Amino acid sequence: MFALKSLAERWPELTKEFDLERNAPLTPDKLRARSFKNVWWTSPLCGHSWRDSPHGRTLRTPRDCPFCDAGGGFVAREIAAEANLRNTALRGGPIVP
């Protein structure tokens, strides 16, 4: 049955963005694939963390990183990542390649 599958079983590619440290002791194999429980995700492109449910991440129009995808007005991830680096530099923070 689809609804009873874990996130790891149903969407293994999405588990790469599941923040194991912040969600501990919860793991993708213990979380239902269509759960409404808000958990932490980390974007592999920009490094931002945000909370959303597996349900929200797997809709027909999935919700991705809100910092990269600005709602209905799409911002290219490369541009968002570059802007993040510039903002970090302006705030005097470390820039990690």
BELDAVEN-V478356 format. One record per run of one state. SS is the DSSP state (hx for helix, st for strand, lp for the rest). FROM is the first residue (numbers start at 1). TO is the last residue. Records with the same first field share a line. If there is no record, write none. Layout:
SS = FROM-TO ; FROM-TO
This chain:
lp = 1-1 ; 5-5 ; 11-13 ; 19-19 ; 24-27 ; 31-31 ; 33-37 ; 43-48 ; 58-68 ; 71-72 ; 75-76 ; 91-97
hx = 2-4 ; 7-10 ; 14-17 ; 20-23 ; 28-30 ; 54-57 ; 77-90
st = 6-6 ; 18-18 ; 32-32 ; 38-42 ; 49-53 ; 69-70 ; 73-74
